Amino acid sequence: MTVSPLCRKAIAALPQYNAGLSVEAVRSRFAVERIAKLGSNENPHGASPAVLAALVEAGGKTAHYPDGNCVALRGALSRMLGVAPERIIVGNGSENLLELACLAVLEPDDRVITQGPCFGLHEIYARAMGARVEKIPVDARLEFDVPAWRRALGRPARLVMIANPSNPVGCRLEAGQFRDVISSAPEDALLLIDEAYYEFARAAGFPDSIGELARQRRPWLVLRTFSKAYGLAGLRVGYGVASCALLVDMLDRLRTPFNVNVMAQAAAVAALGDQAHMAASVREVIAEREVMRRMLAELGYTAAPSSANFLFFDAGEPAQELADRLLRHGVIVKAWREPGYEQYIRVSVGCRADTDQFIGALRRESGRVPRSSPQRLRQD
């Protein structure tokens, strides 16, 4: 028996999302004691202690369905963002909302624009609807190619997806560049801004996307997540801010009624209430990112500009082969599989011990000799 004839042709042609390996899988296969899990862009410092307390309290409520409207969480987000709760939608991770957007607006053969290389689900969800996905590559410096974006946006499109900062590269559109790009987009296209790494990027020069888009007479959706900076990846909760309540209503018609569980809602509210913990985690990750960048440079690798919690670099060899060899040392990274970028690795920023384990394994497996000692680099 085969199920192939039952499935739409668009599904069979989809690439599989590369979710990366778990700690348990690597430990059981290679019998290594310590694992540096640097393939999924998680927060090495974990969630706020307030989150753990909220989870204990919420544990007594698991016999009942969660609030299908996420009233408490939407209220907390509304107060923080200064946006009416009717314009906020909450999902089982921000990719749940990305899926809903594709379900809501795309018809077969619609044109979708995103960047290349891209977050895999930007392509998978759009193509699953039968849409044509056009990727705008980064330039030679692995930065956004703004002129190329403006040219591409000069033609009709149904959905425009921009990850800012970019995943997997880490580059970002500055405020002026962001304004140029969104002003070029077709007014009847849904403009979706994926800001999964917003908290790591919101320094001087980063666009206030919600404020900028509020001046536009177009439908738009800004997505953010609790998985990264807030340390809630295991609970799956993200949110979107929409141009109007009507867009939220359309997405609500497609989502499952209880798409965010009791524990996730309680944890997200608690996480929002401890901005100090989140900000401290972000500062430490950014500092460690620059240490990792210098250590890679000492081995002769050049990482792309990054405003996120990861680095993207040319391995100088098939990335999957190198990533497989690193597993023997307990190091998990993500080898990029997208055509044209098969030599690139995306490595998450972990704690200090993770960085040292990664660089030590990379040195042994690449055969490259650093120009300086890791100790000196850390003292700089």
Secondary structure by P-SEA (a helix, b strand, c coil): ccccccccccccccccccccccaaaaaaacccccccccccccccccccaaaaaaaaaacccccccccccaaaaaaaaaaaaccccccccccccaaaaaaaaaaccccccbbbbbccccaaaaaaaaaaabbbbbbbccccccccaaaaaaaaacccccbbbbccccccccccccaaaaaaaaaacccccbbbbbcccccccccccccaaaaaaaaccccbbbbbbccccccccccbbbbbbcccaaaaaaaaaccccccccaaaaaaaaaaaacaaaaaaaaaaaaaaaaaaaaaaaaacccccccccccccccccccaaaaaaaaccccbbbbcccccccccbbbbbbccaaaaaaaaaaaaaaacccccccaaaaaac
